[in-house]
Amino acid sequence: MQYDVTLITIRPATAGKAMAKLAETAPAAPGKLLACWQSEIGNLNQILLIREHASAQAAADYRQGIVESEDPYGVGEWTNSSESDTYAVLPFLKPLQPGTYGPFFEVRTYLLKPGKAASTIERWKEALPARLERSPLLTCMNSVSGRQTRFLHIWPYPSLDKRYEVRQGAIKDGIWPPKGGGENTLWDQRSDIYVPAPFSPIK
């Protein structure tokens, strides 16, 4: 199973129009739509789409179709830019499933230094059980196309206050983040808060 993660940057004040169109086009596109979210905190005017594909070839075919289409989702008139890449869920985690988890999703994207992906995955495997006692993880994936040192993890929270409470507590108690990372592993970090569209299967 592989997942396409598409990030669409739209012009300010056009989110309502773009989301209305995506409600029609996103579920009908190839693959299985899992998420359609809009950024609330961080980089604004972003729409994040996550689609599931049954194989690497299906994911590649989908991305090729995106490249060849002039307007794959019908929101071109409101779009400033878009990017799309394929990810694989870490081998010890379950596939993504539709359901209600949020309504706030923290999407954290790390750019790893060369050669650090394997050790990062192992550190996460060791540290994650203790962290999951505090709050759930929706998924953690590494990129298998484009810039292949990207590490994407998504944390759902019922409120922003709960996010702060959980994160601060995990840091204070020394269970998170996994030890051995930081400047030894990372080139860059990015974090944004998203909220789901009404038609998003994951919300």
Solvent accessible surface area in square Angstrom, and as a share of the most:
residue,aa,sasa,rsa
1,M,117,0.52
2,Q,34,0.15
3,Y,1,0.00
4,D,0,0.00
5,V,13,0.07
6,T,4,0.02
7,L,21,0.10
8,I,5,0.02
9,T,34,0.20
10,I,1,0.01
11,R,99,0.36
12,P,94,0.59
13,A,107,0.83
14,T,13,0.08
15,A,19,0.15
16,G,59,0.57
17,K,124,0.53
18,A,0,0.00
19,M,23,0.10
20,A,64,0.50
21,K,70,0.30
22,L,0,0.00
23,A,43,0.33
24,E,116,0.52
25,T,34,0.20
26,A,0,0.00
27,P,69,0.43
28,A,85,0.66
29,A,19,0.15
30,P,91,0.57
31,G,42,0.41
32,K,97,0.41
33,L,14,0.07
34,L,0,0.00
35,A,0,0.00
36,C,0,0.00
37,W,0,0.00
38,Q,57,0.25
39,S,7,0.04
40,E,92,0.41
41,I,83,0.42
42,G,44,0.43
43,N,71,0.36
44,L,106,0.53
45,N,47,0.24
46,Q,14,0.06
47,I,0,0.00
48,L,7,0.03
49,L,0,0.00
50,I,0,0.00
51,R,0,0.00
52,E,26,0.12
53,H,7,0.03
54,A,88,0.68
55,S,49,0.32
56,A,60,0.46
57,Q,118,0.52
58,A,38,0.29
59,A,1,0.01
60,A,52,0.40
61,D,82,0.43
62,Y,11,0.04
63,R,65,0.24
64,Q,93,0.41
65,G,36,0.35
66,I,34,0.17
67,V,114,0.65
68,E,123,0.55
69,S,46,0.30
70,E,177,0.79
71,D,64,0.33
72,P,61,0.38
73,Y,7,0.03
74,G,22,0.21
75,V,5,0.03
76,G,36,0.35
77,E,118,0.53
78,W,33,0.12
79,T,38,0.22
80,N,93,0.48
81,S,62,0.40
82,S,71,0.46
83,E,98,0.44
84,S,20,0.13
85,D,18,0.09
86,T,6,0.03
87,Y,6,0.02
88,A,25,0.19
89,V,25,0.14
90,L,1,0.01
91,P,116,0.73
92,F,65,0.27
93,L,40,0.20
94,K,174,0.74
95,P,67,0.42
96,L,4,0.02
97,Q,103,0.46
98,P,57,0.36
99,G,27,0.26
100,T,113,0.65
101,Y,80,0.30
102,G,12,0.12
103,P,65,0.41
104,F,48,0.20
105,F,0,0.00
106,E,0,0.00
107,V,10,0.06
108,R,31,0.11
109,T,31,0.18
110,Y,26,0.10
111,L,25,0.13
112,L,2,0.01
113,K,59,0.25
114,P,89,0.56
115,G,78,0.75
116,K,71,0.30
117,A,35,0.27
118,A,75,0.58
119,S,54,0.35
120,T,4,0.02
121,I,29,0.14
122,E,108,0.48
123,R,48,0.17
124,W,8,0.03
125,K,108,0.46
126,E,148,0.66
127,A,21,0.16
128,L,4,0.02
129,P,82,0.51
130,A,40,0.31
131,R,2,0.01
132,L,75,0.37
133,E,146,0.65
134,R,87,0.32
135,S,10,0.06
136,P,80,0.50
137,L,27,0.13
138,L,21,0.11
139,T,3,0.02
140,C,0,0.00
141,M,0,0.00
142,N,33,0.17
143,S,2,0.02
144,V,56,0.32
145,S,17,0.11
146,G,56,0.53
147,R,154,0.56
148,Q,116,0.51
149,T,39,0.22
150,R,29,0.11
151,F,1,0.00
152,L,7,0.03
153,H,2,0.01
154,I,0,0.00
155,W,2,0.01
156,P,2,0.01
157,Y,2,0.01
158,P,86,0.54
159,S,41,0.26
160,L,65,0.32
161,D,116,0.60
162,K,69,0.29
163,R,58,0.21
164,Y,141,0.53
165,E,107,0.48
166,V,9,0.05
167,R,48,0.18
168,Q,85,0.38
169,G,21,0.21
170,A,1,0.01
171,I,87,0.44
172,K,178,0.76
173,D,81,0.42
174,G,38,0.37
175,I,42,0.21
176,W,21,0.07
177,P,86,0.54
178,P,12,0.08
179,K,157,0.66
180,G,54,0.52
181,G,16,0.15
182,G,43,0.41
183,E,146,0.65
184,N,98,0.50
185,T,6,0.03
186,L,31,0.15
187,W,156,0.55
188,D,82,0.42
189,Q,98,0.43
190,R,88,0.32
191,S,46,0.30
192,D,6,0.03
193,I,11,0.06
194,Y,4,0.01
195,V,38,0.22
196,P,30,0.19
197,A,6,0.05
198,P,122,0.77
199,F,54,0.22
200,S,0,0.00
201,P,43,0.27
202,I,0,0.00
203,K,73,0.31
